[in-house]
Amino acid sequence: MVLSTLGYTPVLGYPAVLWGGLFTLLLLIIQVSIAFLNLRMGIHTIPMRAHKALGYVILLLVLVHAALGLAAYV
């Protein structure tokens, strides 16, 4: 009950779970960009360790996003 209330609390007119999903998608795009720049373009400004660490952060955010989104239906 608390998770569904938290997930669907309006933030700037939209549910918090929507903002969490958009933030997670943005981080995923950044992660893919790091891999693309390192492997295809040869630009090694951001190390691949950052790519791996960002992957773990994204995984955590995806799980939180899913829990908040599904909490209303359980």
N, CA, C and O atoms as a GROMACS GRO file, in nm:
protein
  296
    1MET      N    1   0.082  -0.119   0.000
    1MET     CA    2   0.000   0.000   0.000
    1MET      C    3   0.086   0.126   0.000
    1MET      O    4   0.055   0.223  -0.068
    2VAL      N    5   0.195   0.124   0.076
    2VAL     CA    6   0.282   0.240   0.082
    2VAL      C    7   0.354   0.260  -0.051
    2VAL      O    8   0.370   0.374  -0.096
    3LEU      N    9   0.398   0.150  -0.114
    3LEU     CA   10   0.468   0.162  -0.242
    3LEU      C   11   0.379   0.219  -0.351
    3LEU      O   12   0.424   0.301  -0.432
    4SER      N   13   0.253   0.176  -0.355
    4SER     CA   14   0.164   0.228  -0.459
    4SER      C   15   0.134   0.375  -0.437
    4SER      O   16   0.122   0.452  -0.532
    5THR      N   17   0.123   0.415  -0.311
    5THR     CA   18   0.101   0.556  -0.280
    5THR      C   19   0.223   0.638  -0.320
    5THR      O   20   0.210   0.746  -0.377
    6LEU      N   21   0.341   0.587  -0.289
    6LEU     CA   22   0.464   0.656  -0.323
    6LEU      C   23   0.485   0.662  -0.475
    6LEU      O   24   0.523   0.766  -0.528
    7GLY      N   25   0.461   0.552  -0.542
    7GLY     CA   26   0.484   0.546  -0.686
    7GLY      C   27   0.391   0.633  -0.768
    7GLY      O   28   0.430   0.685  -0.873
    8TYR      N   29   0.271   0.650  -0.722
    8TYR     CA   30   0.173   0.728  -0.798
    8TYR      C   31   0.148   0.865  -0.738
    8TYR      O   32   0.045   0.927  -0.768
    9THR      N   33   0.239   0.914  -0.655
    9THR     CA   34   0.232   1.050  -0.604
    9THR      C   35   0.264   1.147  -0.718
    9THR      O   36   0.364   1.129  -0.787
   10PRO      N   37   0.180   1.248  -0.739
   10PRO     CA   38   0.206   1.341  -0.849
   10PRO      C   39   0.331   1.426  -0.824
   10PRO      O   40   0.347   1.487  -0.718
   11VAL      N   41   0.418   1.429  -0.922
   11VAL     CA   42   0.536   1.515  -0.921
   11VAL      C   43   0.531   1.595  -1.051
   11VAL      O   44   0.544   1.538  -1.159
   12LEU      N   45   0.513   1.725  -1.040
   12LEU     CA   46   0.499   1.813  -1.157
   12LEU      C   47   0.384   1.767  -1.248
   12LEU      O   48   0.392   1.780  -1.370
   13GLY      N   49   0.280   1.715  -1.188
   13GLY     CA   50   0.161   1.676  -1.263
   13GLY      C   51   0.160   1.534  -1.315
   13GLY      O   52   0.059   1.490  -1.370
   14TYR      N   53   0.268   1.461  -1.299
   14TYR     CA   54   0.277   1.323  -1.346
   14TYR      C   55   0.318   1.233  -1.231
   14TYR      O   56   0.381   1.279  -1.136
   15PRO      N   57   0.282   1.103  -1.238
   15PRO     CA   58   0.320   1.012  -1.129
   15PRO      C   59   0.472   0.999  -1.116
   15PRO      O   60   0.544   1.008  -1.215
   16ALA      N   61   0.517   0.976  -0.994
   16ALA     CA   62   0.662   0.963  -0.968
   16ALA      C   63   0.722   0.846  -1.044
   16ALA      O   64   0.839   0.850  -1.082
   17VAL      N   65   0.644   0.741  -1.067
   17VAL     CA   66   0.696   0.624  -1.138
   17VAL      C   67   0.729   0.660  -1.284
   17VAL      O   68   0.820   0.601  -1.343
   18LEU      N   69   0.659   0.755  -1.341
   18LEU     CA   70   0.690   0.801  -1.477
   18LEU      C   71   0.825   0.871  -1.480
   18LEU      O   72   0.906   0.846  -1.570
   19TRP      N   73   0.849   0.958  -1.384
   19TRP     CA   74   0.977   1.028  -1.378
   19TRP      C   75   1.092   0.932  -1.353
   19TRP      O   76   1.202   0.949  -1.407
   20GLY      N   77   1.068   0.830  -1.270
   20GLY     CA   78   1.170   0.729  -1.247
   20GLY      C   79   1.204   0.652  -1.374
   20GLY      O   80   1.320   0.622  -1.400
   21GLY      N   81   1.102   0.620  -1.452
   21GLY     CA   82   1.125   0.550  -1.578
   21GLY      C   83   1.200   0.636  -1.679
   21GLY      O   84   1.287   0.585  -1.750
   22LEU      N   85   1.167   0.763  -1.686
   22LEU     CA   86   1.238   0.852  -1.778
   22LEU      C   87   1.383   0.870  -1.737
   22LEU      O   88   1.472   0.873  -1.822
   23PHE      N   89   1.407   0.883  -1.606
   23PHE     CA   90   1.544   0.895  -1.557
   23PHE      C   91   1.624   0.769  -1.586
   23PHE      O   92   1.741   0.777  -1.624
   24THR      N   93   1.562   0.654  -1.569
   24THR     CA   94   1.629   0.527  -1.597
   24THR      C   95   1.661   0.514  -1.746
   24THR      O   96   1.768   0.468  -1.783
   25LEU      N   97   1.567   0.555  -1.831
   25LEU     CA   98   1.591   0.553  -1.976
   25LEU      C   99   1.705   0.646  -2.014
   25LEU      O  100   1.788   0.612  -2.099
   26LEU      N  101   1.711   0.763  -1.953
   26LEU     CA  102   1.819   0.857  -1.980
   26LEU      C  103   1.954   0.797  -1.941
   26LEU      O  104   2.051   0.809  -2.015
   27LEU      N  105   1.960   0.733  -1.825
   27LEU     CA  106   2.084   0.668  -1.782
   27LEU      C  107   2.123   0.554  -1.876
   27LEU      O  108   2.241   0.532  -1.902
   28LEU      N  109   2.024   0.481  -1.928
   28LEU     CA  110   2.052   0.373  -2.023
   28LEU      C  111   2.111   0.428  -2.153
   28LEU      O  112   2.204   0.369  -2.209
   29ILE      N  113   2.059   0.540  -2.200
   29ILE     CA  114   2.112   0.604  -2.320
   29ILE      C  115   2.256   0.650  -2.296
   29ILE      O  116   2.341   0.637  -2.384
   30ILE      N  117   2.284   0.704  -2.178
   30ILE     CA  118   2.420   0.746  -2.144
   30ILE      C  119   2.513   0.626  -2.139
   30ILE      O  120   2.627   0.634  -2.184
   31GLN      N  121   2.466   0.515  -2.085
   31GLN     CA  122   2.549   0.395  -2.076
   31GLN      C  123   2.584   0.342  -2.216
   31GLN      O  124   2.698   0.306  -2.242
   32VAL      N  125   2.487   0.339  -2.302
   32VAL     CA  126   2.512   0.293  -2.440
   32VAL      C  127   2.608   0.389  -2.510
   32VAL      O  128   2.692   0.346  -2.589
   33SER      N  129   2.595   0.517  -2.483
   33SER     CA  130   2.685   0.615  -2.543
   33SER      C  131   2.829   0.594  -2.498
   33SER      O  132   2.922   0.607  -2.578
   34ILE      N  133   2.849   0.561  -2.371
   34ILE     CA  134   2.984   0.534  -2.320
   34ILE      C  135   3.044   0.415  -2.395
   34ILE      O  136   3.159   0.420  -2.438
   35ALA      N  137   2.967   0.308  -2.410
   35ALA     CA  138   3.018   0.190  -2.480
   35ALA      C  139   3.045   0.223  -2.626
   35ALA      O  140   3.147   0.180  -2.681
   36PHE      N  141   2.957   0.298  -2.690
   36PHE     CA  142   2.976   0.334  -2.832
   36PHE      C  143   3.101   0.418  -2.850
   36PHE      O  144   3.180   0.393  -2.942
   37LEU      N  145   3.120   0.518  -2.763
   37LEU     CA  146   3.238   0.603  -2.776
   37LEU      C  147   3.367   0.525  -2.753
   37LEU      O  148   3.466   0.548  -2.822
   38ASN      N  149   3.366   0.433  -2.658
   38ASN     CA  150   3.487   0.356  -2.629
   38ASN      C  151   3.518   0.254  -2.736
   38ASN      O  152   3.633   0.242  -2.778
   39LEU      N  153   3.419   0.181  -2.782
   39LEU     CA  154   3.444   0.069  -2.872
   39LEU      C  155   3.446   0.109  -3.019
   39LEU      O  156   3.530   0.061  -3.095
   40ARG      N  157   3.355   0.194  -3.060
   40ARG     CA  158   3.346   0.228  -3.203
   40ARG      C  159   3.426   0.351  -3.242
   40ARG      O  160   3.490   0.354  -3.347
   41MET      N  161   3.423   0.452  -3.156
   41MET     CA  162   3.487   0.579  -3.191
   41MET      C  163   3.631   0.588  -3.141
   41MET      O  164   3.707   0.673  -3.188
   42GLY      N  165   3.668   0.503  -3.047
   42GLY     CA  166   3.803   0.505  -2.994
   42GLY      C  167   3.830   0.618  -2.896
   42GLY      O  168   3.945   0.648  -2.865
   43ILE      N  169   3.724   0.681  -2.846
   43ILE     CA  170   3.738   0.790  -2.749
   43ILE      C  171   3.728   0.728  -2.610
   43ILE      O  172   3.623   0.679  -2.571
   44HIS      N  173   3.838   0.732  -2.537
   44HIS     CA  174   3.844   0.666  -2.407
   44HIS      C  175   3.844   0.765  -2.292
   44HIS      O  176   3.909   0.742  -2.190
   45THR      N  177   3.770   0.875  -2.308
   45THR     CA  178   3.764   0.975  -2.202
   45THR      C  179   3.694   0.919  -2.079
   45THR      O  180   3.739   0.942  -1.967
   46ILE      N  181   3.587   0.846  -2.100
   46ILE     CA  182   3.515   0.782  -1.991
   46ILE      C  183   3.552   0.634  -1.991
   46ILE      O  184   3.529   0.566  -2.091
   47PRO      N  185   3.609   0.584  -1.883
   47PRO     CA  186   3.654   0.444  -1.883
   47PRO      C  187   3.537   0.345  -1.884
   47PRO      O  188   3.425   0.379  -1.846
   48MET      N  189   3.566   0.225  -1.927
   48MET     CA  190   3.463   0.121  -1.931
   48MET      C  191   3.417   0.081  -1.790
   48MET      O  192   3.310   0.024  -1.774
   49ARG      N  193   3.499   0.110  -1.688
   49ARG     CA  194   3.455   0.085  -1.550
   49ARG      C  195   3.330   0.166  -1.519
   49ARG      O  196   3.242   0.120  -1.447
   50ALA      N  197   3.323   0.287  -1.572
   50ALA     CA  198   3.205   0.371  -1.552
   50ALA      C  199   3.084   0.309  -1.620
   50ALA      O  200   2.973   0.316  -1.568
   51HIS      N  201   3.105   0.248  -1.735
   51HIS     CA  202   2.998   0.180  -1.807
   51HIS      C  203   2.942   0.065  -1.724
   51HIS      O  204   2.820   0.047  -1.714
   52LYS      N  205   3.032  -0.011  -1.664
   52LYS     CA  206   2.990  -0.125  -1.581
   52LYS      C  207   2.920  -0.078  -1.454
   52LYS      O  208   2.817  -0.133  -1.415
   53ALA      N  209   2.974   0.023  -1.388
   53ALA     CA  210   2.913   0.076  -1.266
   53ALA      C  211   2.776   0.135  -1.295
   53ALA      O  212   2.682   0.117  -1.217
   54LEU      N  213   2.764   0.205  -1.406
   54LEU     CA  214   2.635   0.261  -1.445
   54LEU      C  215   2.533   0.152  -1.474
   54LEU      O  216   2.414   0.170  -1.450
   55GLY      N  217   2.579   0.039  -1.524
   55GLY     CA  218   2.491  -0.075  -1.546
   55GLY      C  219   2.429  -0.125  -1.417
   55GLY      O  220   2.310  -0.159  -1.414
   56TYR      N  221   2.508  -0.130  -1.310
   56TYR     CA  222   2.455  -0.174  -1.181
   56TYR      C  223   2.354  -0.072  -1.126
   56TYR      O  224   2.252  -0.110  -1.068
   57VAL      N  225   2.383   0.056  -1.143
   57VAL     CA  226   2.290   0.160  -1.098
   57VAL      C  227   2.159   0.150  -1.174
   57VAL      O  228   2.051   0.162  -1.116
   58ILE      N  229   2.169   0.128  -1.305
   58ILE     CA  230   2.049   0.115  -1.388
   58ILE      C  231   1.968  -0.007  -1.346
   58ILE      O  232   1.845  -0.001  -1.339
   59LEU      N  233   2.035  -0.118  -1.319
   59LEU     CA  234   1.964  -0.238  -1.274
   59LEU      C  235   1.887  -0.212  -1.145
   59LEU      O  236   1.773  -0.254  -1.131
   60LEU      N  237   1.950  -0.142  -1.051
   60LEU     CA  238   1.882  -0.107  -0.926
   60LEU      C  239   1.762  -0.017  -0.951
   60LEU      O  240   1.655  -0.038  -0.893
   61LEU      N  241   1.778   0.083  -1.037
   61LEU     CA  242   1.667   0.174  -1.068
   61LEU      C  243   1.553   0.103  -1.140
   61LEU      O  244   1.436   0.134  -1.118
   62VAL      N  245   1.586   0.009  -1.227
   62VAL     CA  246   1.482  -0.067  -1.297
   62VAL      C  247   1.401  -0.150  -1.198
   62VAL      O  248   1.278  -0.158  -1.209
   63LEU      N  249   1.468  -0.211  -1.102
   63LEU     CA  250   1.396  -0.291  -1.002
   63LEU      C  251   1.307  -0.203  -0.914
   63LEU      O  252   1.195  -0.243  -0.881
   64VAL      N  253   1.356  -0.086  -0.875
   64VAL     CA  254   1.274   0.007  -0.796
   64VAL      C  255   1.155   0.056  -0.879
   64VAL      O  256   1.043   0.064  -0.830
   65HIS      N  257   1.181   0.090  -1.004
   65HIS     CA  258   1.076   0.136  -1.095
   65HIS      C  259   0.968   0.030  -1.113
   65HIS      O  260   0.849   0.060  -1.110
   66ALA      N  261   1.010  -0.094  -1.131
   66ALA     CA  262   0.914  -0.204  -1.148
   66ALA      C  263   0.834  -0.227  -1.021
   66ALA      O  264   0.713  -0.251  -1.027
   67ALA      N  265   0.900  -0.221  -0.907
   67ALA     CA  266   0.829  -0.241  -0.780
   67ALA      C  267   0.726  -0.132  -0.757
   67ALA      O  268   0.614  -0.160  -0.714
   68LEU      N  269   0.762  -0.008  -0.785
   68LEU     CA  270   0.667   0.102  -0.768
   68LEU      C  271   0.552   0.094  -0.868
   68LEU      O  272   0.437   0.122  -0.835
   69GLY      N  273   0.584   0.055  -0.990
   69GLY     CA  274   0.480   0.046  -1.092
   69GLY      C  275   0.382  -0.070  -1.069
   69GLY      O  276   0.262  -0.056  -1.093
   70LEU      N  277   0.434  -0.182  -1.023
   70LEU     CA  278   0.349  -0.299  -1.002
   70LEU      C  279   0.279  -0.301  -0.866
   70LEU      O  280   0.187  -0.380  -0.844
   71ALA      N  281   0.322  -0.215  -0.777
   71ALA     CA  282   0.265  -0.215  -0.642
   71ALA      C  283   0.116  -0.181  -0.641
   71ALA      O  284   0.044  -0.224  -0.550
   72ALA      N  285   0.069  -0.108  -0.738
   72ALA     CA  286  -0.072  -0.072  -0.742
   72ALA      C  287  -0.159  -0.192  -0.780
   72ALA      O  288  -0.279  -0.192  -0.752
   73TYR      N  289  -0.102  -0.292  -0.842
   73TYR     CA  290  -0.180  -0.407  -0.889
   73TYR      C  291  -0.167  -0.529  -0.800
   73TYR      O  292  -0.229  -0.632  -0.826
   74VAL      N  293  -0.087  -0.520  -0.696
   74VAL     CA  294  -0.067  -0.636  -0.607
   74VAL      C  295  -0.140  -0.612  -0.476
   74VAL      O  296  -0.136  -0.698  -0.387
   0.00000   0.00000   0.00000
